[in-house]
Amino acid sequence: MDKDVEQWVKHCEACQRRKVRTESTAPELKPITPAYLHKKGNRYVVVFMEYLSKWAVTAALPSFDTDHIVPVLLYEVVLKFGVPARLITDNGFNNSIFLKQ
């Protein structure tokens, strides 16, 4: 009977929409290397992406340091969507500095 129920739920569209997701919803932190200097002084773009829905929050920054990244994370991600369960990064050299903040 367990297998029958499992098969029924797998093929039920309404069940799949209401299914509780157990996967992480942590945003990814991805810097984009500077292509040019913008007239406002911004050289970098930081992208926070929700892992499952692929919803992206982006911000242009003059430098890729914690003084610029943390406010974006706080005001554009945490205060709007809640505290992420975890951050997944590209392990760039500046991520160790980010962890100390």
N, C-alpha and C positions, 0 to 999 in steps of 0.2 A: 504494500500500500504506500510506503514511503516513496518508492520510485514513481508511482503513479502521480502522487501529489507534486513531486519534484518536476516531472515532465509537464504537468498542467501549468504550474507556475512559470516555467521557462517559456511556454508558448502563449501565455496570457499577457496581452499588451498592457492592460490596466495594472496588473501585478508588477510588471517591470517598471512602470512609471512611478509607482508608490514604493518600490523596493528601497529599503534603507541601505545606503552606501556605506561600506566600511573602509574604503580607500581614503588615503590622505587627501586633504584639500589645501596642502601647503603651496604657496606661490613659489615660483622659481625666480631667482635673481640673475639677470643676464645683462652685462654691460655690452654696449655696441661700440666698437672702436671708432674714434673720431675720423670722419671723412673730411670735415672742414670746420672752421670756426664760424659760428652763426653771428649775425650782427648784434645779438643780445649777449654774446660772450659764452654761449653754451657749446660745449664740444662733445658731450657724451649723452647717451640716452640710456636710462635704466628701465628695465621691463620686469614687472612683477606679473606672473601668470598663474592663474588658478589651474591646478594640475588636471582636473577632470573636465571642466567645461571649456578650458583654454581661454577664459576671460582674461584680458590683458589690461594692466594699468601701466602707463608709460609717463616718463617725465624727462625733460631735457635739463642737463646739469652742466655747470661750468667746470666741475672737476668730479672725479669719481672717488670721493672720500666720504668718511662717515658723517662729517658735518653737513653734507648735502643729501646723502642717501637716507639717513635715519628720519629726518622730517618727512620725506616722501613716504617712507614705509609707515610712519605713524599716522599722518594725516590723510593719505590717499588709500591706504590698505587697512590698517588696524581700526581706525575710527569709522570707516565706512562698511567694512565687511567682518570685523572681529579679528581676534588674535589668531594667527595661523598656528596649526599644530606643529609645523616645522618648516624650515626654509631649506630649499634644495638649491644649491648654487653650482656654478661651473668650476669651482675650486681655483679661481683666479688668485693671483698673488695678493690682491688687496682684500680678499675675504677674511684672512687672518686678522687684519686690522678691524674689520667690521665686527668680528666676534668679540673683540675686547671692549667695544663701546657699550 
